Amino acid sequence: MLASVDWGTFGGCIKERWRCTVSLEEDMAHIRRGYEDGWSTGDFTPVDEFLVPNTILHAPIQPEPIVGRDGVKDLMMKLRTGLPDLKITIEEMFGVGDTLLVRYTARGTHLGDFMGIPPTGRKVVLDEIEVHQLANGQIQEMWLEFDAASLLLQLGVLPPGGIPRPVLWIIGQLQRLRGTRRSNGRSV
Amino acid sequence: MTTTDENVALFRNAVDLVWNGDLDRAGEFFASDVIVHHPIQKEPFYGLEGFKQFPRMLRQGFPDLHVTIERVISEGDRIGARWIIHGTHHGTFPLLPLRPTGRKITLPVNEILHVRDGKLAELWLELNILSVAQQLGVLPPLDKLPPQLLKVVGRLQQLRRPPRPVVGVIALTLFGLIARQAFGHRRRQAY
């Protein structure tokens, strides 16, 4: 499980452009340690070091962004409760200036309560890409993307073929019904 | 212009002229043997035709599809970007064959691209397909899914039964949720 951070390219980029400083390299090492250690040991104290106190996390399963270190740590705890053996493998990490991208794979087994779903014992593999906005070596804002549909499929909450056509048809009819009823209401 | 500036320009052109323009111009920006890693299927898409599949599906469902770039950087031969798909549901999206609802959707994408010989050669896209179903009103937000349903689903999975009953439960619950919305409306009107 070795993260493929390409330090060679980084050396080159330091010579090439002033914006790509040594500190970004340090930040990356820092954040990488935070990711890998935090996730695999469940000790999220390093999180305080690499997040600004009012950090903002935009994540697919959260309708509203999470604000603050504690919110982020809460979410991490919840994930680790649901998937206690959760392991993060960083596949790729690079950045320029104040922007850092991380592509990683999360692997875990659903052995605890997860988003209200009791343990199913299923294995989950999720590919994720995260964009970080840095400020003074800490993460100010994070935009995480992964496919929540794939997560639900793997947990068996969504049926294997996706939502069945008849259900979609019924939903369509109901939506149309609501639409006509509304317009009737307006005309009366 | 440094290589990285060129890469950023390459990405911007690919978005403006291919995603927001003509898919048949993909060959000018993407390598002929491009590999596209995509959440919608386990195996990557290969080649220009493979690349075109996803934008084509999106255009079928959202004919006014438009992409805006939030942020793009390049380091060495790599590009990182966050961009947003905008569209109105006036057609049928093959991944969710629902009759057109006329609803507007926004779908953010995080992408990493590798450049080879001045062309985009390998792409990793991450986006949340589930949010399309949620924005079109097919599924409620995850935190609004009834906990009872999730419990039942979990139990069924524990028993390792074939997922058929789960399909039934989900179908019934979806039906119930939407029926409640529809009939709740009528009830309010009656008073």
Interface residues (C-beta under 8 A of the other chain):
Chain A: D6 T9 F10 G12 C13 E16 R17 C20 P60 I61 P63 E92 F94 G95 V96 G97 T99 L101 R103 M115 G116 I117 P118 P119 T120 G121 R122 D127 E128 I129 E130 V131 W143 L144 E145 F146 D147 A148 A149 S150 L152 L155 G156 V157 L158 P159 P160 G162 I163 P164 R165 P166 V167 L168 W169 I170 I171 G172 L174 Q175 R176 L177 R178 R181 R182 G185
Chain B: T2 T4 H37 P39 I40 R71 I73 S74 E75 G76 R78 G80 R82 L95 L96 P97 L98 R99 T101 P108 V109 N110 E111 I112 W124 E126 L127 N128 I129 L130 S131 A133 G137 V138 L139 P141 L142 D143 L145 P147 L150 K151 V153 G154 R155 L156 Q157 Q158 P163 V166 V167 I170 A171 L174 F175 I178 A179 Q181 A182 H185 R186 Q189
